[in-house]
Amino acid sequence: MKTSNLSKNSVRSVERALSLLECFNHSCRRLTLNDLMDASGLPKTTVVRLVASLEKKRFMEKDQSGTGYRLGNVLFRLGHVVEADIDLISIAQPTMRECAQRTLESVEVNVVIDDSRVCITKIDSVRTLRHVIPVGKRLPLYRGGSGKLLLAYLPHVQQERILRENQNSLGTSIDNALAELDTIRKNGYVVSIGNRLAGAIAISAPIYGADGNVIAGFAISGASARYDEAEIQKVLAEVVAGAKKISLAMGHIPE
């Protein structure tokens, strides 16, 4: 019972802290404690306590006058993370539409979030038999072409940790899995048939950011029954070219 009450109080504190951050906007960039009290409707003791916690974590900081507060640098950094994803989506979508029209298959962009592969934007195939991945759904990095492509470009230490944590689900040894990731990285793409989902094929290539690091994976997927070797090579060319086009638009300069 005590644990339940503590949990509820913690959630309420988080909600109240977030409500203080929401008091800021373009017309109210600097707020005093009284302003925060009026805008949030919270008592002074609560506002003082929450502001101290937010200031400690750099979500909020004192302004130059020392009498008011403004949003902290942590939010600026987090905002850039969100902005990067939004930019990637808007930049990728024209290329995605072109590839979807030419191949009639599903096209998607995936990123790594908390050791998982997450689709951030997609175009579903117009065909009845198609491979559908919901936007926002978390899937393992160690299964399927799109996941393995992203895993291949993570730091080696992170690769090993993820593989060891999921060793019983790999279907092979860690050494073999690492060797496969090394091959993917050397090739610059992956073709996966039935690895995560029986009857499905996924072909994926890396998208690079301006700093030269891989920021996402560009993938085309569909029913493997439609693919012979010639079709695989045709779609692979689309994937590699599409990933390169998006990378260039993101500011990447190939060596």
C-alpha positions in Angstrom: 0.0 0.0 0.0 2.8 2.4 0.9 4.7 1.5 -2.3 1.5 2.2 -4.3 1.0 5.6 -2.7 4.7 6.5 -3.2 4.4 5.6 -6.9 1.3 7.7 -7.3 3.0 10.7 -5.6 6.0 10.3 -7.8 3.8 10.3 -10.9 2.0 13.4 -9.7 5.3 15.2 -9.0 6.4 14.5 -12.6 3.1 15.7 -14.0 3.3 18.9 -12.0 7.0 19.5 -13.0 6.0 19.1 -16.7 3.1 21.5 -16.2 5.6 24.1 -15.1 7.6 23.6 -18.2 4.5 24.0 -20.3 4.0 27.5 -18.8 6.7 28.8 -21.1 6.0 29.8 -24.7 7.2 32.3 -27.3 5.6 35.2 -25.5 6.6 34.0 -22.0 10.2 33.1 -22.2 11.1 34.4 -18.7 8.9 33.7 -15.7 9.2 34.5 -12.0 8.0 32.1 -9.3 4.8 34.2 -9.0 4.3 33.8 -12.7 4.7 30.1 -12.5 2.3 29.9 -9.5 -0.3 31.9 -11.4 0.0 29.9 -14.6 0.1 26.5 -13.1 -2.2 27.0 -10.1 0.2 25.3 -7.8 1.0 26.5 -4.3 4.3 28.3 -3.7 6.0 25.6 -1.7 5.3 23.1 -4.5 6.6 25.4 -7.2 9.7 26.2 -5.3 10.5 22.5 -4.7 9.8 21.5 -8.3 11.8 24.5 -9.8 14.8 23.5 -7.6 14.6 19.9 -9.0 14.2 21.1 -12.6 17.1 23.6 -12.1 19.3 20.8 -10.7 18.7 18.7 -13.9 19.1 21.8 -16.1 15.6 21.7 -17.5 15.2 25.2 -16.1 17.7 27.9 -15.2 17.8 31.4 -13.7 17.8 34.3 -16.1 20.4 37.0 -16.2 18.5 39.1 -13.6 18.5 36.3 -11.1 14.8 36.9 -10.4 13.2 34.8 -13.1 13.6 31.5 -14.9 13.9 30.3 -18.4 14.0 26.9 -20.1 17.3 25.1 -19.6 19.9 23.8 -22.1 18.8 20.2 -21.7 15.5 21.0 -23.5 17.5 22.8 -26.2 19.5 19.6 -26.8 16.4 17.3 -26.7 14.6 19.7 -29.1 17.5 19.2 -31.6 17.0 15.4 -31.2 13.3 15.7 -32.1 14.1 18.3 -34.9 16.6 15.8 -36.4 14.0 13.1 -36.7 11.5 15.6 -38.2 14.0 16.8 -40.7 14.9 13.2 -41.6 11.3 12.3 -42.2 10.5 15.3 -44.3 13.8 14.9 -46.3 13.2 11.1 -46.8 9.6 11.1 -47.9 10.1 12.3 -51.5 12.6 9.5 -52.1 10.4 7.0 -50.3 7.5 7.9 -52.6 9.6 7.5 -55.7 10.9 4.1 -54.6 7.4 3.0 -53.6 6.0 4.0 -57.1 8.8 2.2 -58.9 8.9 -1.0 -56.8 5.2 -1.2 -55.6 6.6 -2.4 -52.3 6.6 -1.0 -48.7 9.3 1.6 -48.0 10.3 2.7 -44.5 13.0 4.5 -42.5 14.1 3.0 -39.2 16.2 4.4 -36.3 17.7 3.0 -33.1 15.8 3.9 -29.9 16.8 2.3 -26.6 18.4 -0.8 -28.2 15.4 -1.3 -30.4 14.6 -0.7 -34.1 11.8 1.8 -34.6 10.1 2.7 -37.8 9.6 6.5 -37.9 8.0 6.9 -41.3 6.7 4.4 -43.9 4.7 4.0 -47.2 2.8 0.8 -47.4 2.7 -1.3 -50.6 -0.4 -1.0 -52.7 -0.3 -4.8 -53.2 -2.6 -7.1 -51.3 0.2 -9.3 -50.0 2.6 -6.9 -48.3 4.9 -6.4 -45.4 3.4 -3.8 -42.9 5.3 -2.3 -39.9 3.5 0.1 -37.7 5.2 3.5 -37.2 6.6 3.7 -33.6 6.6 -0.1 -33.0 9.7 -1.3 -31.3 11.3 -4.4 -32.8 14.6 -6.2 -31.9 17.8 -5.1 -33.6 19.1 -8.7 -33.8 16.3 -10.0 -36.0 15.4 -9.0 -39.5 17.3 -7.1 -42.1 16.3 -3.6 -41.0 17.3 -4.3 -37.4 20.6 -6.0 -38.3 21.5 -3.2 -40.6 21.2 -0.7 -37.7 23.0 -3.0 -35.3 25.9 -3.4 -37.7 26.8 0.3 -37.4 26.6 0.5 -33.6 29.8 0.5 -31.5 31.2 -3.0 -31.1 30.8 -2.9 -27.3 27.1 -2.1 -27.7 26.7 -4.9 -30.4 28.2 -7.5 -28.0 26.0 -6.4 -25.1 22.8 -6.5 -27.1 23.7 -9.9 -28.6 24.6 -11.4 -25.2 21.4 -10.1 -23.6 19.4 -11.8 -26.3 21.7 -14.9 -26.8 18.9 -17.4 -26.5 16.9 -15.7 -29.3 19.7 -15.4 -31.8 19.5 -18.8 -33.4 23.3 -18.8 -33.8 26.4 -18.1 -31.7 27.5 -14.6 -30.8 30.6 -15.0 -32.9 28.6 -15.9 -35.9 26.2 -13.0 -35.3 29.1 -10.6 -35.0 30.6 -11.9 -38.2 27.3 -11.4 -40.0 27.2 -7.8 -38.8 30.8 -7.3 -40.0 29.8 -8.5 -43.4 26.7 -6.2 -43.5 29.0 -3.2 -42.6 31.5 -4.1 -45.3 28.8 -4.6 -48.0 27.0 -1.5 -47.0 23.6 -3.2 -47.2 21.7 -6.3 -46.1 19.3 -8.6 -47.8 17.2 -10.7 -45.3 14.7 -13.4 -46.3 12.4 -14.8 -43.6 14.8 -13.9 -40.8 12.2 -12.1 -38.7 9.0 -13.0 -40.5 8.4 -16.1 -42.6 7.6 -15.2 -46.2 9.0 -11.7 -46.0 12.1 -10.1 -47.5 13.7 -6.9 -46.4 16.5 -5.0 -48.1 18.1 -2.2 -46.2 21.0 0.3 -46.5 22.4 3.0 -44.1 21.5 6.6 -44.1 24.3 8.9 -43.0 24.2 12.2 -41.3 26.4 15.3 -41.9 28.9 14.0 -39.3 29.5 10.8 -41.2 27.7 8.6 -38.7 24.8 6.3 -39.6 21.6 7.9 -38.3 19.0 5.5 -39.8 18.2 2.7 -42.2 16.4 2.9 -45.5 14.4 -0.3 -46.3 12.2 -1.8 -48.9 10.3 -4.9 -47.9 7.7 -7.3 -49.4 6.6 -10.9 -49.9 9.7 -13.0 -50.7 7.6 -15.1 -53.2 7.8 -12.2 -55.6 11.6 -12.1 -55.6 14.0 -14.0 -57.8 17.7 -13.0 -58.0 17.0 -10.4 -60.7 14.3 -8.7 -58.6 16.5 -8.7 -55.5 19.3 -6.9 -57.4 16.8 -4.5 -58.9 15.3 -3.5 -55.5 18.7 -3.5 -53.9 19.8 -0.9 -56.4 16.8 1.2 -55.5 17.6 0.9 -51.7 21.2 1.8 -52.0 20.5 4.7 -54.3 17.6 5.9 -52.1 19.7 5.8 -49.0 22.5 7.7 -50.7 20.1 10.3 -51.9 18.7 10.9 -48.5 22.2 10.9 -46.9 23.3 13.7 -49.3 20.2 15.7 -48.5 21.0 15.3 -44.8 24.4 16.9 -45.4 26.6 13.8 -45.7 29.7 14.2 -47.9 30.9 10.7 -49.1 34.7 10.2 -48.8 
